[in-house]
Amino acid sequence: MSVIDQLKRLYPSITINKLGFDNHTDYKWFQTEDAEIVGIKKDELDQQSSELLSIFLKPLSSEESTMTEREKHWSSLLYKKEAAQEMMWPVSFRFVLFSIEDAEAEKNIVKEALQSLFPQEMPLLWTSDREGVIIEEILSKDQEIMEFEGMADVLSSDFYTDIHFFISEFTSTQENASNILKWAHHGARIAKEHKLGSIITYKDIIPYLYIDALPEEEWEHIRRSIFKDIEKDKELLQTIRIFLESGSNTSLAAKKLYMHRNSLQYRVDKFIEKTGLDIKQFEGAVITYLALLHMEY
């Protein structure tokens, strides 16, 4: 008679990992020596029974009980830094961090929706009730890479709540995995602090690293010496930012701002005159753009 059959005599509610997330809170989960995941209703267990079961069964959290084998390998690699020797290693991979505003959203539904974005199932690890990381694995050279543009809006309309993504760079080695994930979490925090948008990549946050590294007293000197005469002219500052984000293309910026090209050129010249920064040149454009980001923040 198997261990499961023996346990069924004592605990009629026992199940073998077939429940959805919505029922997991009612069960306590264990793993057998044969790697079977079993759940027993908590109201059938007292503290003594749980302690006895833990002697020959490994207690699991509800998250662990639903992990695929690849998710377990990734979890061990990323959080315990144990090499994933038994796992077929992808050609390359990147981390897609996600966060949802609604804490009440059911995890199994969220996971199903996120998995539907990809051509095949990807490992997904939850880091909190509202946050997690998808490991986008590229298993062959001809595999399609996921394009996220517009996906956040689609998912937000489905769940009636905001969802945000932060996307790391691709890598191919196990040794870099945990450090890149740590960097991605840092990048996601920067994106959230600066309210950068719903889909942000590691490239998008680079200017903000410089901003955050600038001591406040240094910024005060910059503001006083260069921007004091125009810092309250929000319309001018917005025009210059759009101009710079348009690659200093006057025609493109004018189109975005719904103004005549000559009017835009007048504002650019006014900014140069007031600040002494020639934003038509690379050096002046870089300095100005970083300053405008800091002023907005």
Backbone hydrogen bonds, N-H to C=O, Kabsch-Sander energy under -0.5 kcal/mol:
donor,donor_aa,acceptor,acceptor_aa,energy
6,Q,2,S,-2.0
7,L,3,V,-2.4
8,K,4,I,-2.0
9,R,5,D,-0.8
9,R,6,Q,-0.6
10,L,6,Q,-0.7
10,L,7,L,-0.7
11,Y,7,L,-3.1
14,I,11,Y,-1.9
15,T,39,G,-2.2
17,N,15,T,-0.8
23,N,20,G,-1.6
24,H,20,G,-0.6
24,H,21,F,-0.8
25,T,21,F,-0.5
26,D,23,N,-1.6
27,Y,24,H,-1.7
28,K,40,I,-2.9
29,W,60,L,-0.8
30,F,38,V,-2.8
31,Q,58,K,-1.8
32,T,36,E,-2.5
35,A,32,T,-1.7
38,V,30,F,-2.6
38,V,36,E,-0.6
39,G,15,T,-2.8
40,I,28,K,-2.4
42,K,26,D,-2.8
44,E,41,K,-1.8
45,L,42,K,-1.5
50,S,46,D,-2.3
51,E,47,Q,-2.1
52,L,48,Q,-2.2
53,L,49,S,-2.6
54,S,50,S,-1.8
55,I,52,L,-1.3
56,F,52,L,-0.6
56,F,53,L,-0.8
57,L,53,L,-1.8
58,K,31,Q,-2.5
60,L,29,W,-3.1
65,S,61,S,-1.8
66,T,62,S,-0.6
66,T,63,E,-1.1
67,M,64,E,-1.0
72,K,68,T,-2.0
73,H,69,E,-2.2
74,W,70,R,-2.6
75,S,71,E,-2.6
76,S,72,K,-2.3
77,L,73,H,-2.3
78,L,74,W,-3.0
79,Y,75,S,-2.5
80,K,75,S,-0.7
80,K,76,S,-1.1
82,E,76,S,-2.1
83,A,81,K,-0.5
85,Q,83,A,-1.6
87,M,84,A,-0.7
89,W,87,M,-0.5
91,V,138,I,-2.2
92,S,138,I,-1.3
93,F,171,T,-2.5
94,R,136,E,-1.3
96,V,134,I,-2.9
97,L,95,F,-0.6
97,L,166,F,-2.8
98,F,132,G,-2.4
99,S,164,H,-1.8
100,I,130,R,-2.2
101,E,162,D,-2.3
103,A,101,E,-0.8
105,A,102,D,-1.1
110,V,106,E,-2.3
111,K,107,K,-3.0
112,E,108,N,-2.0
113,A,109,I,-2.2
114,L,110,V,-2.5
115,Q,111,K,-2.7
116,S,112,E,-1.4
117,L,114,L,-1.4
118,F,115,Q,-1.4
125,L,133,V,-2.8
127,T,131,E,-2.4
128,S,131,E,-1.8
132,G,98,F,-2.0
133,V,125,L,-2.8
134,I,96,V,-2.5
135,I,123,P,-2.7
136,E,94,R,-2.3
136,E,134,I,-0.9
137,E,135,I,-1.1
138,I,92,S,-3.0
139,L,137,E,-0.7
143,Q,140,S,-1.6
148,F,146,M,-0.5
151,M,148,F,-2.3
152,A,148,F,-0.6
154,V,150,G,-1.6
155,L,151,M,-2.6
156,S,152,A,-2.6
157,S,153,D,-1.9
158,D,154,V,-1.5
159,F,155,L,-2.5
160,Y,156,S,-1.3
161,T,156,S,-1.2
164,H,99,S,-2.5
165,F,198,S,-3.4
166,F,97,L,-2.4
167,I,200,I,-2.6
168,S,95,F,-2.7
168,S,166,F,-0.5
171,T,93,F,-2.4
176,N,173,T,-0.6
177,A,173,T,-0.6
177,A,174,Q,-1.1
178,S,174,Q,-0.6
180,I,176,N,-2.5
181,L,177,A,-2.3
182,K,178,S,-2.1
183,W,179,N,-2.3
184,A,180,I,-2.4
185,H,181,L,-2.3
186,H,182,K,-1.8
187,G,183,W,-2.5
188,A,184,A,-2.6
189,R,185,H,-1.8
190,I,186,H,-1.9
191,A,187,G,-2.5
192,K,188,A,-2.0
193,E,189,R,-2.6
194,H,190,I,-2.2
195,K,192,K,-0.8
196,L,191,A,-2.3
200,I,165,F,-2.4
202,Y,167,I,-1.5
204,D,201,T,-0.6
205,I,201,T,-0.8
206,I,203,K,-1.0
208,Y,205,I,-0.6
209,L,205,I,-1.1
209,L,206,I,-0.9
210,Y,206,I,-1.1
211,I,207,P,-1.6
212,D,208,Y,-2.6
213,A,209,L,-1.4
214,L,210,Y,-0.7
214,L,211,I,-1.1
218,E,215,P,-0.6
219,W,215,P,-1.9
220,E,216,E,-2.1
221,H,217,E,-1.4
222,I,218,E,-1.9
223,R,219,W,-2.9
224,R,220,E,-2.4
225,S,221,H,-2.4
226,I,222,I,-2.2
227,F,222,I,-0.9
227,F,223,R,-0.7
228,K,223,R,-0.7
230,I,227,F,-1.4
231,E,227,F,-1.8
233,D,230,I,-1.9
234,K,232,K,-1.6
237,L,233,D,-2.2
238,Q,234,K,-2.5
239,T,235,E,-2.0
240,I,236,L,-2.3
241,R,237,L,-2.1
242,I,238,Q,-2.3
243,F,239,T,-2.3
244,L,240,I,-2.4
245,E,241,R,-2.8
246,S,242,I,-0.9
247,G,244,L,-1.6
248,S,243,F,-2.0
249,N,243,F,-0.5
249,N,246,S,-0.7
250,T,248,S,-0.8
253,A,249,N,-2.6
254,A,250,T,-2.4
255,K,251,S,-1.8
256,K,252,L,-2.0
257,L,253,A,-2.0
258,Y,254,A,-0.6
258,Y,255,K,-0.7
259,M,254,A,-2.3
264,L,260,H,-2.0
265,Q,261,R,-2.3
266,Y,262,N,-2.0
267,R,263,S,-1.8
268,V,264,L,-2.3
269,D,265,Q,-2.4
270,K,266,Y,-2.2
271,F,267,R,-2.4
272,I,268,V,-2.3
273,E,269,D,-2.3
274,K,270,K,-2.4
275,T,271,F,-2.2
276,G,272,I,-2.3
278,D,276,G,-0.6
279,I,277,L,-1.3
281,Q,278,D,-1.8
285,A,281,Q,-2.4
286,V,282,F,-2.5
287,I,283,E,-2.2
288,T,284,G,-2.2
289,Y,285,A,-2.6
290,L,286,V,-2.2
291,A,287,I,-1.9
292,L,288,T,-2.7
293,L,289,Y,-2.2
294,H,290,L,-2.0
295,M,291,A,-2.5
296,E,292,L,-2.3
297,Y,293,L,-2.0
